[in-house]
Amino acid sequence: MTARNEGGDTPVVAPWRVYAPQHDTELLTRALDREDVAAGAAVLDIGTGSGALALAAARRGAHVTAVDRTYRAVLATRFNARLARLPVEVLHGDLFGPVAGRRFDLVVSNPPYVPAPGAVPHRHRAAVAWDAGVDGRLLLDRICRRAHTSLRSGGVLLLVHSALCGIAPTLATLERSGLAARVTDRCLVPFGPVLRSRGAWLREQGLVDAGEEKEELVIIRAERTR
């Protein structure tokens, strides 16, 4: 499928099992646009999906590296970068693994964060693009613990996720790693098909109230001050 790429005229291609740009992508793109990303700045997109955020940074003149753990996403991002005629380094691997030892001015991430009953989906299932364990924090916690290792002094992490995962744990984990973290954006969006289908389970877990039909998305901005 193709989806509109916020901040650019070229649509991005998001094949099955690759996350297509949605409300969270748009929210994070707006946050990215507010950052002082100078030409030549080093930007890292973790869990790039179809590459929409990587392309938005590349349009600002940044040197962009995009990482994803699925080959489909890697190929989709490479295709979309070529379609947009933008230089993006796209690497296959798990979170910060492919860029170990490198430092960036800006790290952006829209990882899977949807709470899900049962086991983590296998990589051949579409749900791998959004499911993240019972509390939705399977990848969030790992990103929060490791982000400081990939940031230069003064570097910034921009992270989007649902309030269903808990905002306080994200802020606390980032602060423990030495980053100054705060919520900069909040947005209420209607439940999509996945959350609607899990309504009963989400209520049983105490994550939503009866009749609740919207989730809050948040942008966390964390800066390495030393």
N, C-alpha and C positions, 0 to 999 in steps of 0.2 A: 504494500500500500504506500501512498505518498501522503505527506502531511505538510502543512504550511510551516515554514521555518521562521520563527519570530526573529525579527531584526534583519531579514534578508528576503530577496525576491525569489530565490531559487527554492522550490520545495525539496524536502528530503525524502528519500525512499527508506521505508521501514518495513522490511519483509517480515513474515510470520516469525515469532519468537524474538523479535527485536523491538524494544520499547520505542513507540512513536511519540513525538512531542505532544504534550498535553498541558493542563493548567500548571503543573509544577515546573515544567520546562519554561513556560512563559514567565512565571514568577522569578525563576532563577536568572533568566536572560535579562530581565529588567534590573535585577540586583547587579549583575555583571556590568551592565551599561553604566551604572553609577560609579564603578571603580575607575581609578586613574590608571588605566592600562596603556602605558606608553608603547610606541612602536618598538618592537624588538623585545618586549617583556616576555618572560618565560611563563607559559600558562599550561597547567595540567588539568585534564578532564578525566576524572575517575568514574568508570562505569558509563562510558560515552553513549552507549545505545546506538542510535542512528547518527550521532555526531552533531546534533543541532547546536549544542553549547560550544563545542570545539570550533564550529564554523563561525559562530558569533564572535568568539575571541579572535579568530584568524582575520575576520573582517576589520578588526581594530588594528591590525598590523602586528599582532603578537606572534611569537614563535610557539606554536601549540603542539602539545603531545597529548594524545588521547589513548586511553587504556580500557579494554573490556575483557572479561573472562570468557566470552563466547566468540567463536570464529565468525558466526553470522553477523554479529555487531561490528566486528573488526572490518569485515568485507563491506558491510553497508556504509560504514563511515568513510572508508577509502573511496568507495564509489561516489558518495555524496560530496566529498572534498574535490574529487576530480570533476564532478558535474558543476560545482560552483567555482572551479578553477582557483582553489585556495590550497596553500601548502599546509598540510597537517601530518605530523608523524603519528601513525596509528600502530599500537603495540598490543599483542595478545598476552594476557596474563591476569593474575589475581591482584587487584587493588594496586598497592605501591610496589609490588615485586619487580615489575619490568623497569622501574626507574630508580631502583635502590641506589643511593649515593648521589643522586642528582637533587638540585634545589630549584624551587620555582618562586616567582613573584606572586602568583595567584593559583590556587587550586580550587576547582569547582567540582561538585558531585551531586548527582541526582540518583542515589542508589536505590535498589529495591528496599521498600520499607513497610509493605502491607502485612499486618498481622495475619497469620494463617494457621489453621488447625493442622495437625499431622506433621509429617516429615517435610524437610526442605525438598522442593521439586528437583527432579533430575534435569540436567541441562538440555535434554531433548524436548522438554515441555515448555510451552509458552509462559507458564507462571514463573519461570526462573527470572523473568524481567521485572517482577513486582513482589513476589512472596519473599518474606524474610523472617521466618520462624514465628513462634507463638506470640512473642512480644514485638515483632517487627524490627528488632534491633540486631539481627544477625550480622549485618554488614556495617550498620551505623556505628556500633561500638568499636569495631576494628578500625574504621576510618578515623574516629575521634581519638583513638589511642595513638595512631601512627601519623596523622597529618603533620604534626610539628617536625617530623624527620625530613619532610620534603619541602619545607618552607624556608626561604631565606629570612634573615632578620628584617622585620617590617612586612613580611609576606602575609597574605590573607587567604583564609579558607572560606568559601561560600558553599553552604550545605543546605539542601532542601529536604524536608520530610514531613510526614503527617504528625499532628499532635497526638494521634492515637498511640504513637510509639513512646510518648513522654518527652517533653521538652527539657525538663530539669536534668534528667540523666545525661543528655547530650551536652548541656552547658557545663555540668559538673565534670564530666570526663575530659572535655577540652581544657577546662581550667586546670585540672590536675596535670595535664601534659605541658602546662606553661603558656597556654594561649589565653588571650583576653577575649572572651566570647559573649555575644549578646544576640537577642532576636531583633532583626531589623524590619521584617515584613511578616504580615499575617494575611491570610485570605481564606474565606469560606467558599467551598466548592461542593456541588451536589455529589452524592455518592455515585460512583460509576457502577458498571455491572458486577464487578468483583465484590465490592463491599455490600451491594444490595443482596447478592446471593448468600452472604455470610451474616446477614442481619441477626439471626437468632443466636449464632455462636458469639458474635461480638457483644450482644446483650448479656449472654451468660458469663462472659469474661469481665463484664463491667466496663467495657470500653466505650459503649454508646448507651444512650437512654432510649426507652421505648418511644417510637415515633421520630427519632432523630434521623435526618436524611442528608445531613451535610457534614463534611469533615473540614478541619482547619489545617491548612498548610502553612508552614513557617520557613523563613529563611534565617539561618544562623550564620553570623559573620564572626570569625575568629581570627585574631591577628597575633602573629609572633612578634612580641615587642623586644625580644633580646636574642 
